[in-house]
């Protein structure tokens, strides 16, 4: 049975809502005000919450905000209600993480439609979704900073960061750079009239990692449920950042026009779950709030670290520039690199920032990106099985990318290691099952 917490100071409204929901198989817990309502929410972890905007003690905005701060309530659907018809109240409700805002009086059909995506707790609690197929990785955007279409990048691709991961029937998208446009079109062709659940995991809100989202066709389709995970920036929440780039001054369609099936889950913990996939995150060495992710799938572990500057190299070059040597600073940088090595240790696949070569790096010190040599060395020290060079510099054409890939292979060979390494190519598909078998890799080379 689906469980719901209903918070409303008006007894008549509670009675009408409860009667409607009980007839549709809902178990309803009622509260007259926000404080006791939150206690019920934390106790029962309901599939849904209906809360009046002007609830006493804790208003609907605050209740919604507190729910979204709890990782265990990521899947809870929140419907805020009220008599206010001001568009600003509706926009604030959605910005706080509400899935719907309904204006009273509310028809039963409208209320039930707002809850139609909730599942029975018995269907999801205590059990993980069955995985019925392999884990596949496909690159839709591999470029950093800005899209670079044209003849000189047609082999490796010119779209910015976007990687599709399929774990059986589950679809997880890593970042929403310009590559997500092609992925969205492909998904619509593949699923056509079928319903579809998509999870989008955002590392950070720099433009090259979110600029494709307004062109992601599934987000406009009411049969597609789009759930967006990520961390807020230093200034904006995750939703606010995506809303900002779709304001009328920059884009003809606003985020609110996409539909109510686009759900935001702003993260506050380093560990969480997306269906059958356990996810860990770590703060990357990159300006602002930027995270790297480690996805634990039934076929192996995938680490996605598209924007990161190796600590030791940064400290060495910084000391050269300042003319001030500091063993303390160097020791600290090495300790931070060790933390990153622990995070990526023995990953089956590492997709990581390799934007510069060693000659370019000093002139780009502090920009938040790693040179190829450092990425290879860190991966070798961590015992990574498959390394993909990623976040290619917009000035690196196909010839340059081939040179970097060859140099990386030679560096691995010189270390006497068996780690596979290649530069990620737009459109390339990788079967993670094969990544677990070095014999399979050798037979294909």
C-alpha positions in Angstrom: 0.0 0.0 0.0 1.2 3.5 -0.8 1.8 5.8 2.2 1.2 9.5 2.2 1.5 12.3 4.8 -1.1 15.0 4.5 -0.3 18.4 6.2 -3.1 20.9 6.3 -4.6 23.1 9.1 -8.0 23.0 7.5 -9.9 20.0 8.7 -12.4 20.0 5.8 -9.5 19.9 3.3 -7.9 17.0 5.1 -11.2 15.1 5.2 -11.8 15.6 1.4 -8.2 14.6 0.5 -8.2 11.6 2.8 -11.5 10.3 1.4 -10.3 10.7 -2.1 -7.0 9.0 -1.5 -8.3 6.1 0.6 -10.5 5.0 -2.3 -7.4 4.8 -4.4 -5.5 2.5 -2.1 -3.5 5.2 -0.2 -2.7 4.9 3.6 -2.9 8.5 4.8 -1.3 10.0 7.9 -2.6 13.5 8.8 -1.0 16.5 10.6 -2.4 19.9 11.3 0.9 21.7 11.1 4.4 21.4 9.7 6.4 20.3 12.7 4.3 17.2 13.5 4.0 16.6 9.8 7.8 16.4 9.4 7.9 13.9 12.3 5.4 11.7 10.5 7.5 12.0 7.2 10.7 11.0 8.9 9.0 8.1 10.7 7.1 6.6 7.7 9.3 7.8 4.7 6.2 8.0 2.6 5.8 7.7 -1.2 4.2 11.2 -1.2 3.6 14.3 0.9 0.8 16.8 0.4 1.4 20.0 2.3 -0.5 23.3 2.4 1.7 26.3 1.5 0.6 28.2 4.7 0.8 25.3 7.2 1.5 26.6 10.7 4.9 26.2 12.4 6.6 24.9 9.2 5.2 26.3 6.0 5.0 24.3 2.8 8.2 25.8 1.4 10.2 24.9 4.5 8.7 21.4 4.7 9.6 20.8 1.0 13.1 22.1 1.6 13.7 19.9 4.6 12.4 16.8 2.7 14.8 17.4 -0.1 17.7 17.6 2.4 17.1 14.0 3.4 18.7 11.4 1.1 16.4 8.7 2.2 13.4 10.7 0.9 14.8 11.2 -2.6 11.9 9.3 -4.1 9.2 11.0 -2.1 6.9 13.0 -4.3 5.9 16.4 -2.9 2.7 18.2 -3.8 2.3 21.7 -2.3 -1.2 23.2 -2.2 -2.6 26.6 -1.5 -5.1 29.3 -2.4 -2.4 31.6 -3.9 -2.6 32.0 -7.6 0.6 34.1 -7.8 3.0 32.7 -10.3 5.9 33.6 -8.0 4.5 31.2 -5.3 4.3 28.4 -7.9 7.8 29.0 -9.1 9.2 29.1 -5.6 7.5 25.9 -4.7 9.1 24.2 -7.7 12.5 25.8 -6.9 12.3 24.3 -3.4 11.9 20.8 -4.9 8.1 20.3 -5.1 6.9 18.1 -7.9 3.6 19.9 -8.3 1.8 23.0 -7.0 -2.0 22.8 -7.0 -4.3 25.7 -6.4 -7.4 25.1 -4.2 -10.1 24.0 -4.7 -8.6 20.8 -6.1 -10.6 18.3 -8.1 -10.0 14.6 -7.2 -8.8 13.8 -10.7 -6.2 16.6 -10.5 -5.0 15.4 -7.1 -4.6 11.8 -8.3 -2.9 12.9 -11.5 -0.3 14.7 -9.3 0.5 11.4 -7.5 0.3 9.0 -10.5 4.1 8.4 -10.5 4.3 7.1 -7.0 4.9 3.4 -6.4 3.9 1.1 -3.6 6.5 0.9 -0.9 6.3 -2.9 -1.0 7.4 -2.7 -4.6 10.5 -0.7 -3.8 11.4 -0.9 -0.1 14.0 -3.5 0.8 14.4 -4.8 -2.7 16.6 -3.6 -5.6 15.4 -3.4 -9.2 16.3 -6.6 -11.1 19.2 -6.1 -13.5 18.3 -8.0 -16.8 21.2 -7.0 -19.0 24.8 -5.9 -19.2 26.3 -2.6 -18.2 27.0 -0.4 -21.3 28.8 2.9 -21.6 28.3 5.2 -24.6 30.0 8.6 -25.2 27.7 11.3 -26.6 30.0 14.3 -25.8 33.7 14.1 -24.9 34.8 17.7 -25.4 35.5 20.3 -22.7 34.8 24.0 -22.4 32.9 24.7 -25.7 31.5 22.6 -28.6 33.9 22.3 -31.5 32.1 20.9 -34.6 33.9 20.6 -37.9 36.2 18.5 -40.1 39.1 18.7 -37.6 37.2 17.1 -34.8 35.0 14.6 -36.7 36.8 11.5 -35.5 36.8 12.2 -31.7 33.8 14.5 -31.8 33.0 18.1 -30.9 30.1 17.9 -28.4 30.6 18.7 -24.7 30.4 16.3 -21.8 27.6 13.6 -21.8 28.0 9.9 -21.1 25.2 7.3 -21.2 25.4 4.4 -18.8 22.9 1.6 -19.1 22.7 -0.9 -16.2 20.3 -3.5 -17.6 17.1 -1.5 -18.4 18.2 1.4 -16.2 19.4 4.6 -17.9 21.8 6.9 -16.2 23.1 10.0 -18.0 26.3 11.7 -16.7 26.2 15.4 -17.4 24.1 17.4 -19.9 26.6 19.0 -22.2 25.7 19.5 -25.9 26.0 15.8 -26.5 22.8 15.1 -24.6 20.8 16.5 -27.6 21.7 13.5 -29.7 21.1 11.1 -26.9 17.7 12.5 -26.3 16.8 12.1 -30.0 18.1 8.5 -29.9 16.0 7.7 -26.8 12.8 9.0 -28.3 13.4 7.0 -31.5 14.1 3.9 -29.4 11.2 4.1 -27.0 8.7 6.0 -29.2 5.3 5.8 -27.4 6.6 3.8 -24.5 7.1 5.2 -21.0 10.6 5.9 -20.0 12.5 6.6 -16.8 15.8 8.5 -17.1 18.2 9.6 -14.4 20.5 12.6 -15.0 23.6 12.9 -12.8 25.2 16.4 -12.9 28.9 16.9 -11.8 28.6 20.7 -11.6 26.8 23.5 -13.3 29.5 25.1 -15.5 28.0 25.7 -18.8 29.7 23.0 -20.8 28.1 20.4 -18.5 24.5 21.7 -18.6 24.2 23.7 -21.9 22.6 20.8 -23.7 19.8 20.3 -21.2 17.3 22.8 -22.8 17.6 20.6 -26.0 17.0 17.3 -24.3 13.8 16.3 -26.0 12.6 13.6 -23.4 12.3 16.4 -20.8 9.4 17.8 -22.8 7.6 14.4 -23.2 5.1 13.7 -20.4 5.6 10.0 -20.8 9.3 10.3 -19.8 10.2 10.7 -16.1 13.4 12.7 -15.8 15.1 12.7 -12.4 18.0 15.0 -11.9 20.6 14.4 -9.2 23.4 16.8 -8.3 24.8 19.3 -5.9 24.1 23.0 -5.8 26.8 25.5 -6.8 28.4 28.0 -4.5 25.7 30.5 -5.5 22.7 28.6 -6.9 20.8 25.5 -6.2 20.9 22.8 -8.9 17.4 23.7 -10.1 18.2 27.5 -10.0 21.2 27.0 -12.2 19.3 25.1 -14.8 16.4 27.6 -14.5 18.8 30.5 -15.0 20.1 29.4 -18.4 16.5 28.9 -19.6 15.3 32.4 -18.7 13.7 34.4 -21.5 16.8 36.5 -21.9 18.8 33.4 -23.0 16.3 30.8 -24.2 12.8 30.8 -25.6 11.4 28.0 -23.4 11.5 28.2 -19.6 12.3 25.2 -17.3 8.7 25.3 -15.9 7.4 24.6 -19.4 9.2 21.3 -19.7 6.6 19.6 -17.5 6.1 18.4 -14.0 7.7 15.1 -14.8 11.1 16.6 -14.4 12.2 16.1 -10.7 15.2 17.5 -9.0 17.0 15.8 -6.1 19.6 18.1 -4.6 22.2 16.0 -2.9 23.8 16.7 0.5 25.4 13.3 1.2 28.5 11.6 -0.4 26.7 8.3 -0.9 23.3 7.5 -2.4 21.6 5.0 -4.6 20.1 5.2 -8.1 18.0 2.0 -8.5 20.4 -0.9 -8.6 23.5 1.4 -8.7 25.3 2.5 -5.5 26.9 5.9 -6.0 29.8 7.6 -4.1 30.9 11.2 -4.8 34.0 13.2 -4.0 34.8 16.9 -4.4 37.0 17.5 -7.4 39.9 20.0 -7.5 38.0 22.4 -9.8 36.7 26.0 -9.3 33.3 26.0 -7.5 31.4 23.0 -6.3 32.3 20.1 -8.6 31.9 16.4 -7.9 33.2 13.2 -9.3 31.1 10.0 -9.1 31.8 6.3 -8.6 29.0 4.1 -9.8 29.0 0.5 -8.5 27.2 -1.6 -11.0 26.7 -5.4 -11.0 29.3 -5.6 -13.8 32.0 -3.4 -12.2 32.8 0.1 -11.0 32.7 3.2 -13.2 34.4 6.4 -12.1 33.4 9.7 -13.9 35.8 12.6 -13.1 35.5 15.0 -16.0 36.9 18.2 -14.4 39.8 17.8 -12.0 43.3 19.3 -11.6 45.9 17.0 -10.1 47.1 18.5 -6.7 50.8 17.8 -6.8 51.4 19.2 -10.3 49.4 22.3 -9.4 51.4 22.9 -6.2 54.8 22.4 -8.0 53.9 24.9 -10.7 52.4 27.3 -8.2 55.6 27.3 -6.2 57.6 27.9 -9.4 55.5 30.9 -10.2 55.7 32.4 -6.7 59.4 31.6 -6.2 58.6 30.3 -2.7 59.3 26.6 -1.9 57.1 24.9 0.7 57.5 21.3 1.7 54.3 21.6 3.8 52.3 22.7 0.7 53.8 19.9 -1.3 53.1 17.3 1.3 49.5 18.5 1.6 49.0 18.3 -2.2 50.4 14.7 -2.3 48.0 13.8 0.5 45.1 15.2 -1.5 46.2 13.2 -4.6 46.2 10.0 -2.4 42.6 10.7 -1.4 41.7 10.8 -5.1 43.7 7.6 -5.8 41.8 5.9 -3.0 38.5 7.0 -4.6 39.4 5.6 -8.0 41.3 2.5 -6.7 40.8 -0.6 -8.9 38.0 1.0 -10.8 37.0 -1.1 -13.9 36.5 2.1 -15.9 37.9 5.6 -15.3 36.6 8.4 -17.4 38.7 11.4 -16.4 39.9 14.9 -17.2 43.0 15.0 -19.5 42.4 18.4 -21.1 46.1 19.4 -21.5 49.5 18.0 -22.3 52.5 18.7 -20.1 53.7 21.6 -22.2 50.3 23.4 -22.2 49.6 22.9 -18.5 51.8 25.7 -16.9 50.0 28.4 -18.9 46.7 27.1 -17.7 47.6 26.6 -14.1 44.6 26.8 -11.8 42.0 26.4 -14.5 40.8 23.1 -12.9 42.1 20.6 -15.4 44.7 17.8 -15.6 47.4 17.1 -18.1 47.5 13.6 -19.6 50.7 12.5 -17.9 49.3 13.1 -14.4 46.0 11.4 -15.2 47.8 8.3 -16.5 50.1 8.2 -13.5 47.2 8.5 -11.0 45.3 5.8 -12.8 48.3 3.5 -12.7 48.9 4.0 -9.0 45.2 3.2 -8.4 45.2 0.0 -10.4 42.5 1.1 -12.8 41.7 -1.4 -15.5 40.4 0.9 -18.4 41.3 4.6 -18.7 39.4 6.9 -21.0 41.0 10.3 -21.7 38.1 12.8 -21.5 37.2 16.5 -21.6 39.3 17.1 -24.7 40.5 20.7 -25.1 38.6 22.6 -27.8 41.9 23.4 -29.5 42.9 19.7 -29.8 42.0 18.4 -33.2 41.9 14.8 -34.2 45.6 14.7 -35.0 46.5 16.1 -31.5 44.1 13.6 -29.9 45.8 10.7 -31.6 49.2 12.0 -30.4 47.9 12.2 -26.8 46.4 8.7 -26.9 49.6 7.2 -28.3 51.7 9.0 -25.7 49.4 7.7 -22.9 49.8 4.2 -24.2 53.5 4.5 -24.3 53.5 5.8 -20.7 51.6 2.8 -19.6 53.9 0.4 -21.5 57.0 2.1 -20.0 55.5 1.4 -16.5 55.2 -2.2 -17.4 51.4 -2.1 -16.7 48.5 -3.8 -18.5 46.0 -0.9 -18.0 44.0 -0.3 -21.2 44.0 3.4 -22.2 42.3 5.3 -25.1 40.9 8.7 -25.9 37.1 8.7 -25.6 35.3 9.2 -28.9 31.9 10.5 -29.5 29.6 7.6 -30.4 31.9 5.0 -28.9 30.2 2.2 -27.0 31.9 0.1 -24.3 30.7 -3.1 -22.7 31.7 -3.2 -19.1 31.5 -6.9 -18.9 34.5 -7.2 -21.3 36.4 -4.6 -19.2 36.6 -7.3 -16.4 38.6 -9.7 -18.6 42.2 -8.7 -19.7 42.2 -11.7 -22.0 39.3 -10.4 -23.9 40.9 -7.0 -24.2 44.1 -8.6 -25.6 42.2 -10.7 -28.1 40.5 -7.7 -29.5 43.7 -5.6 -29.9 
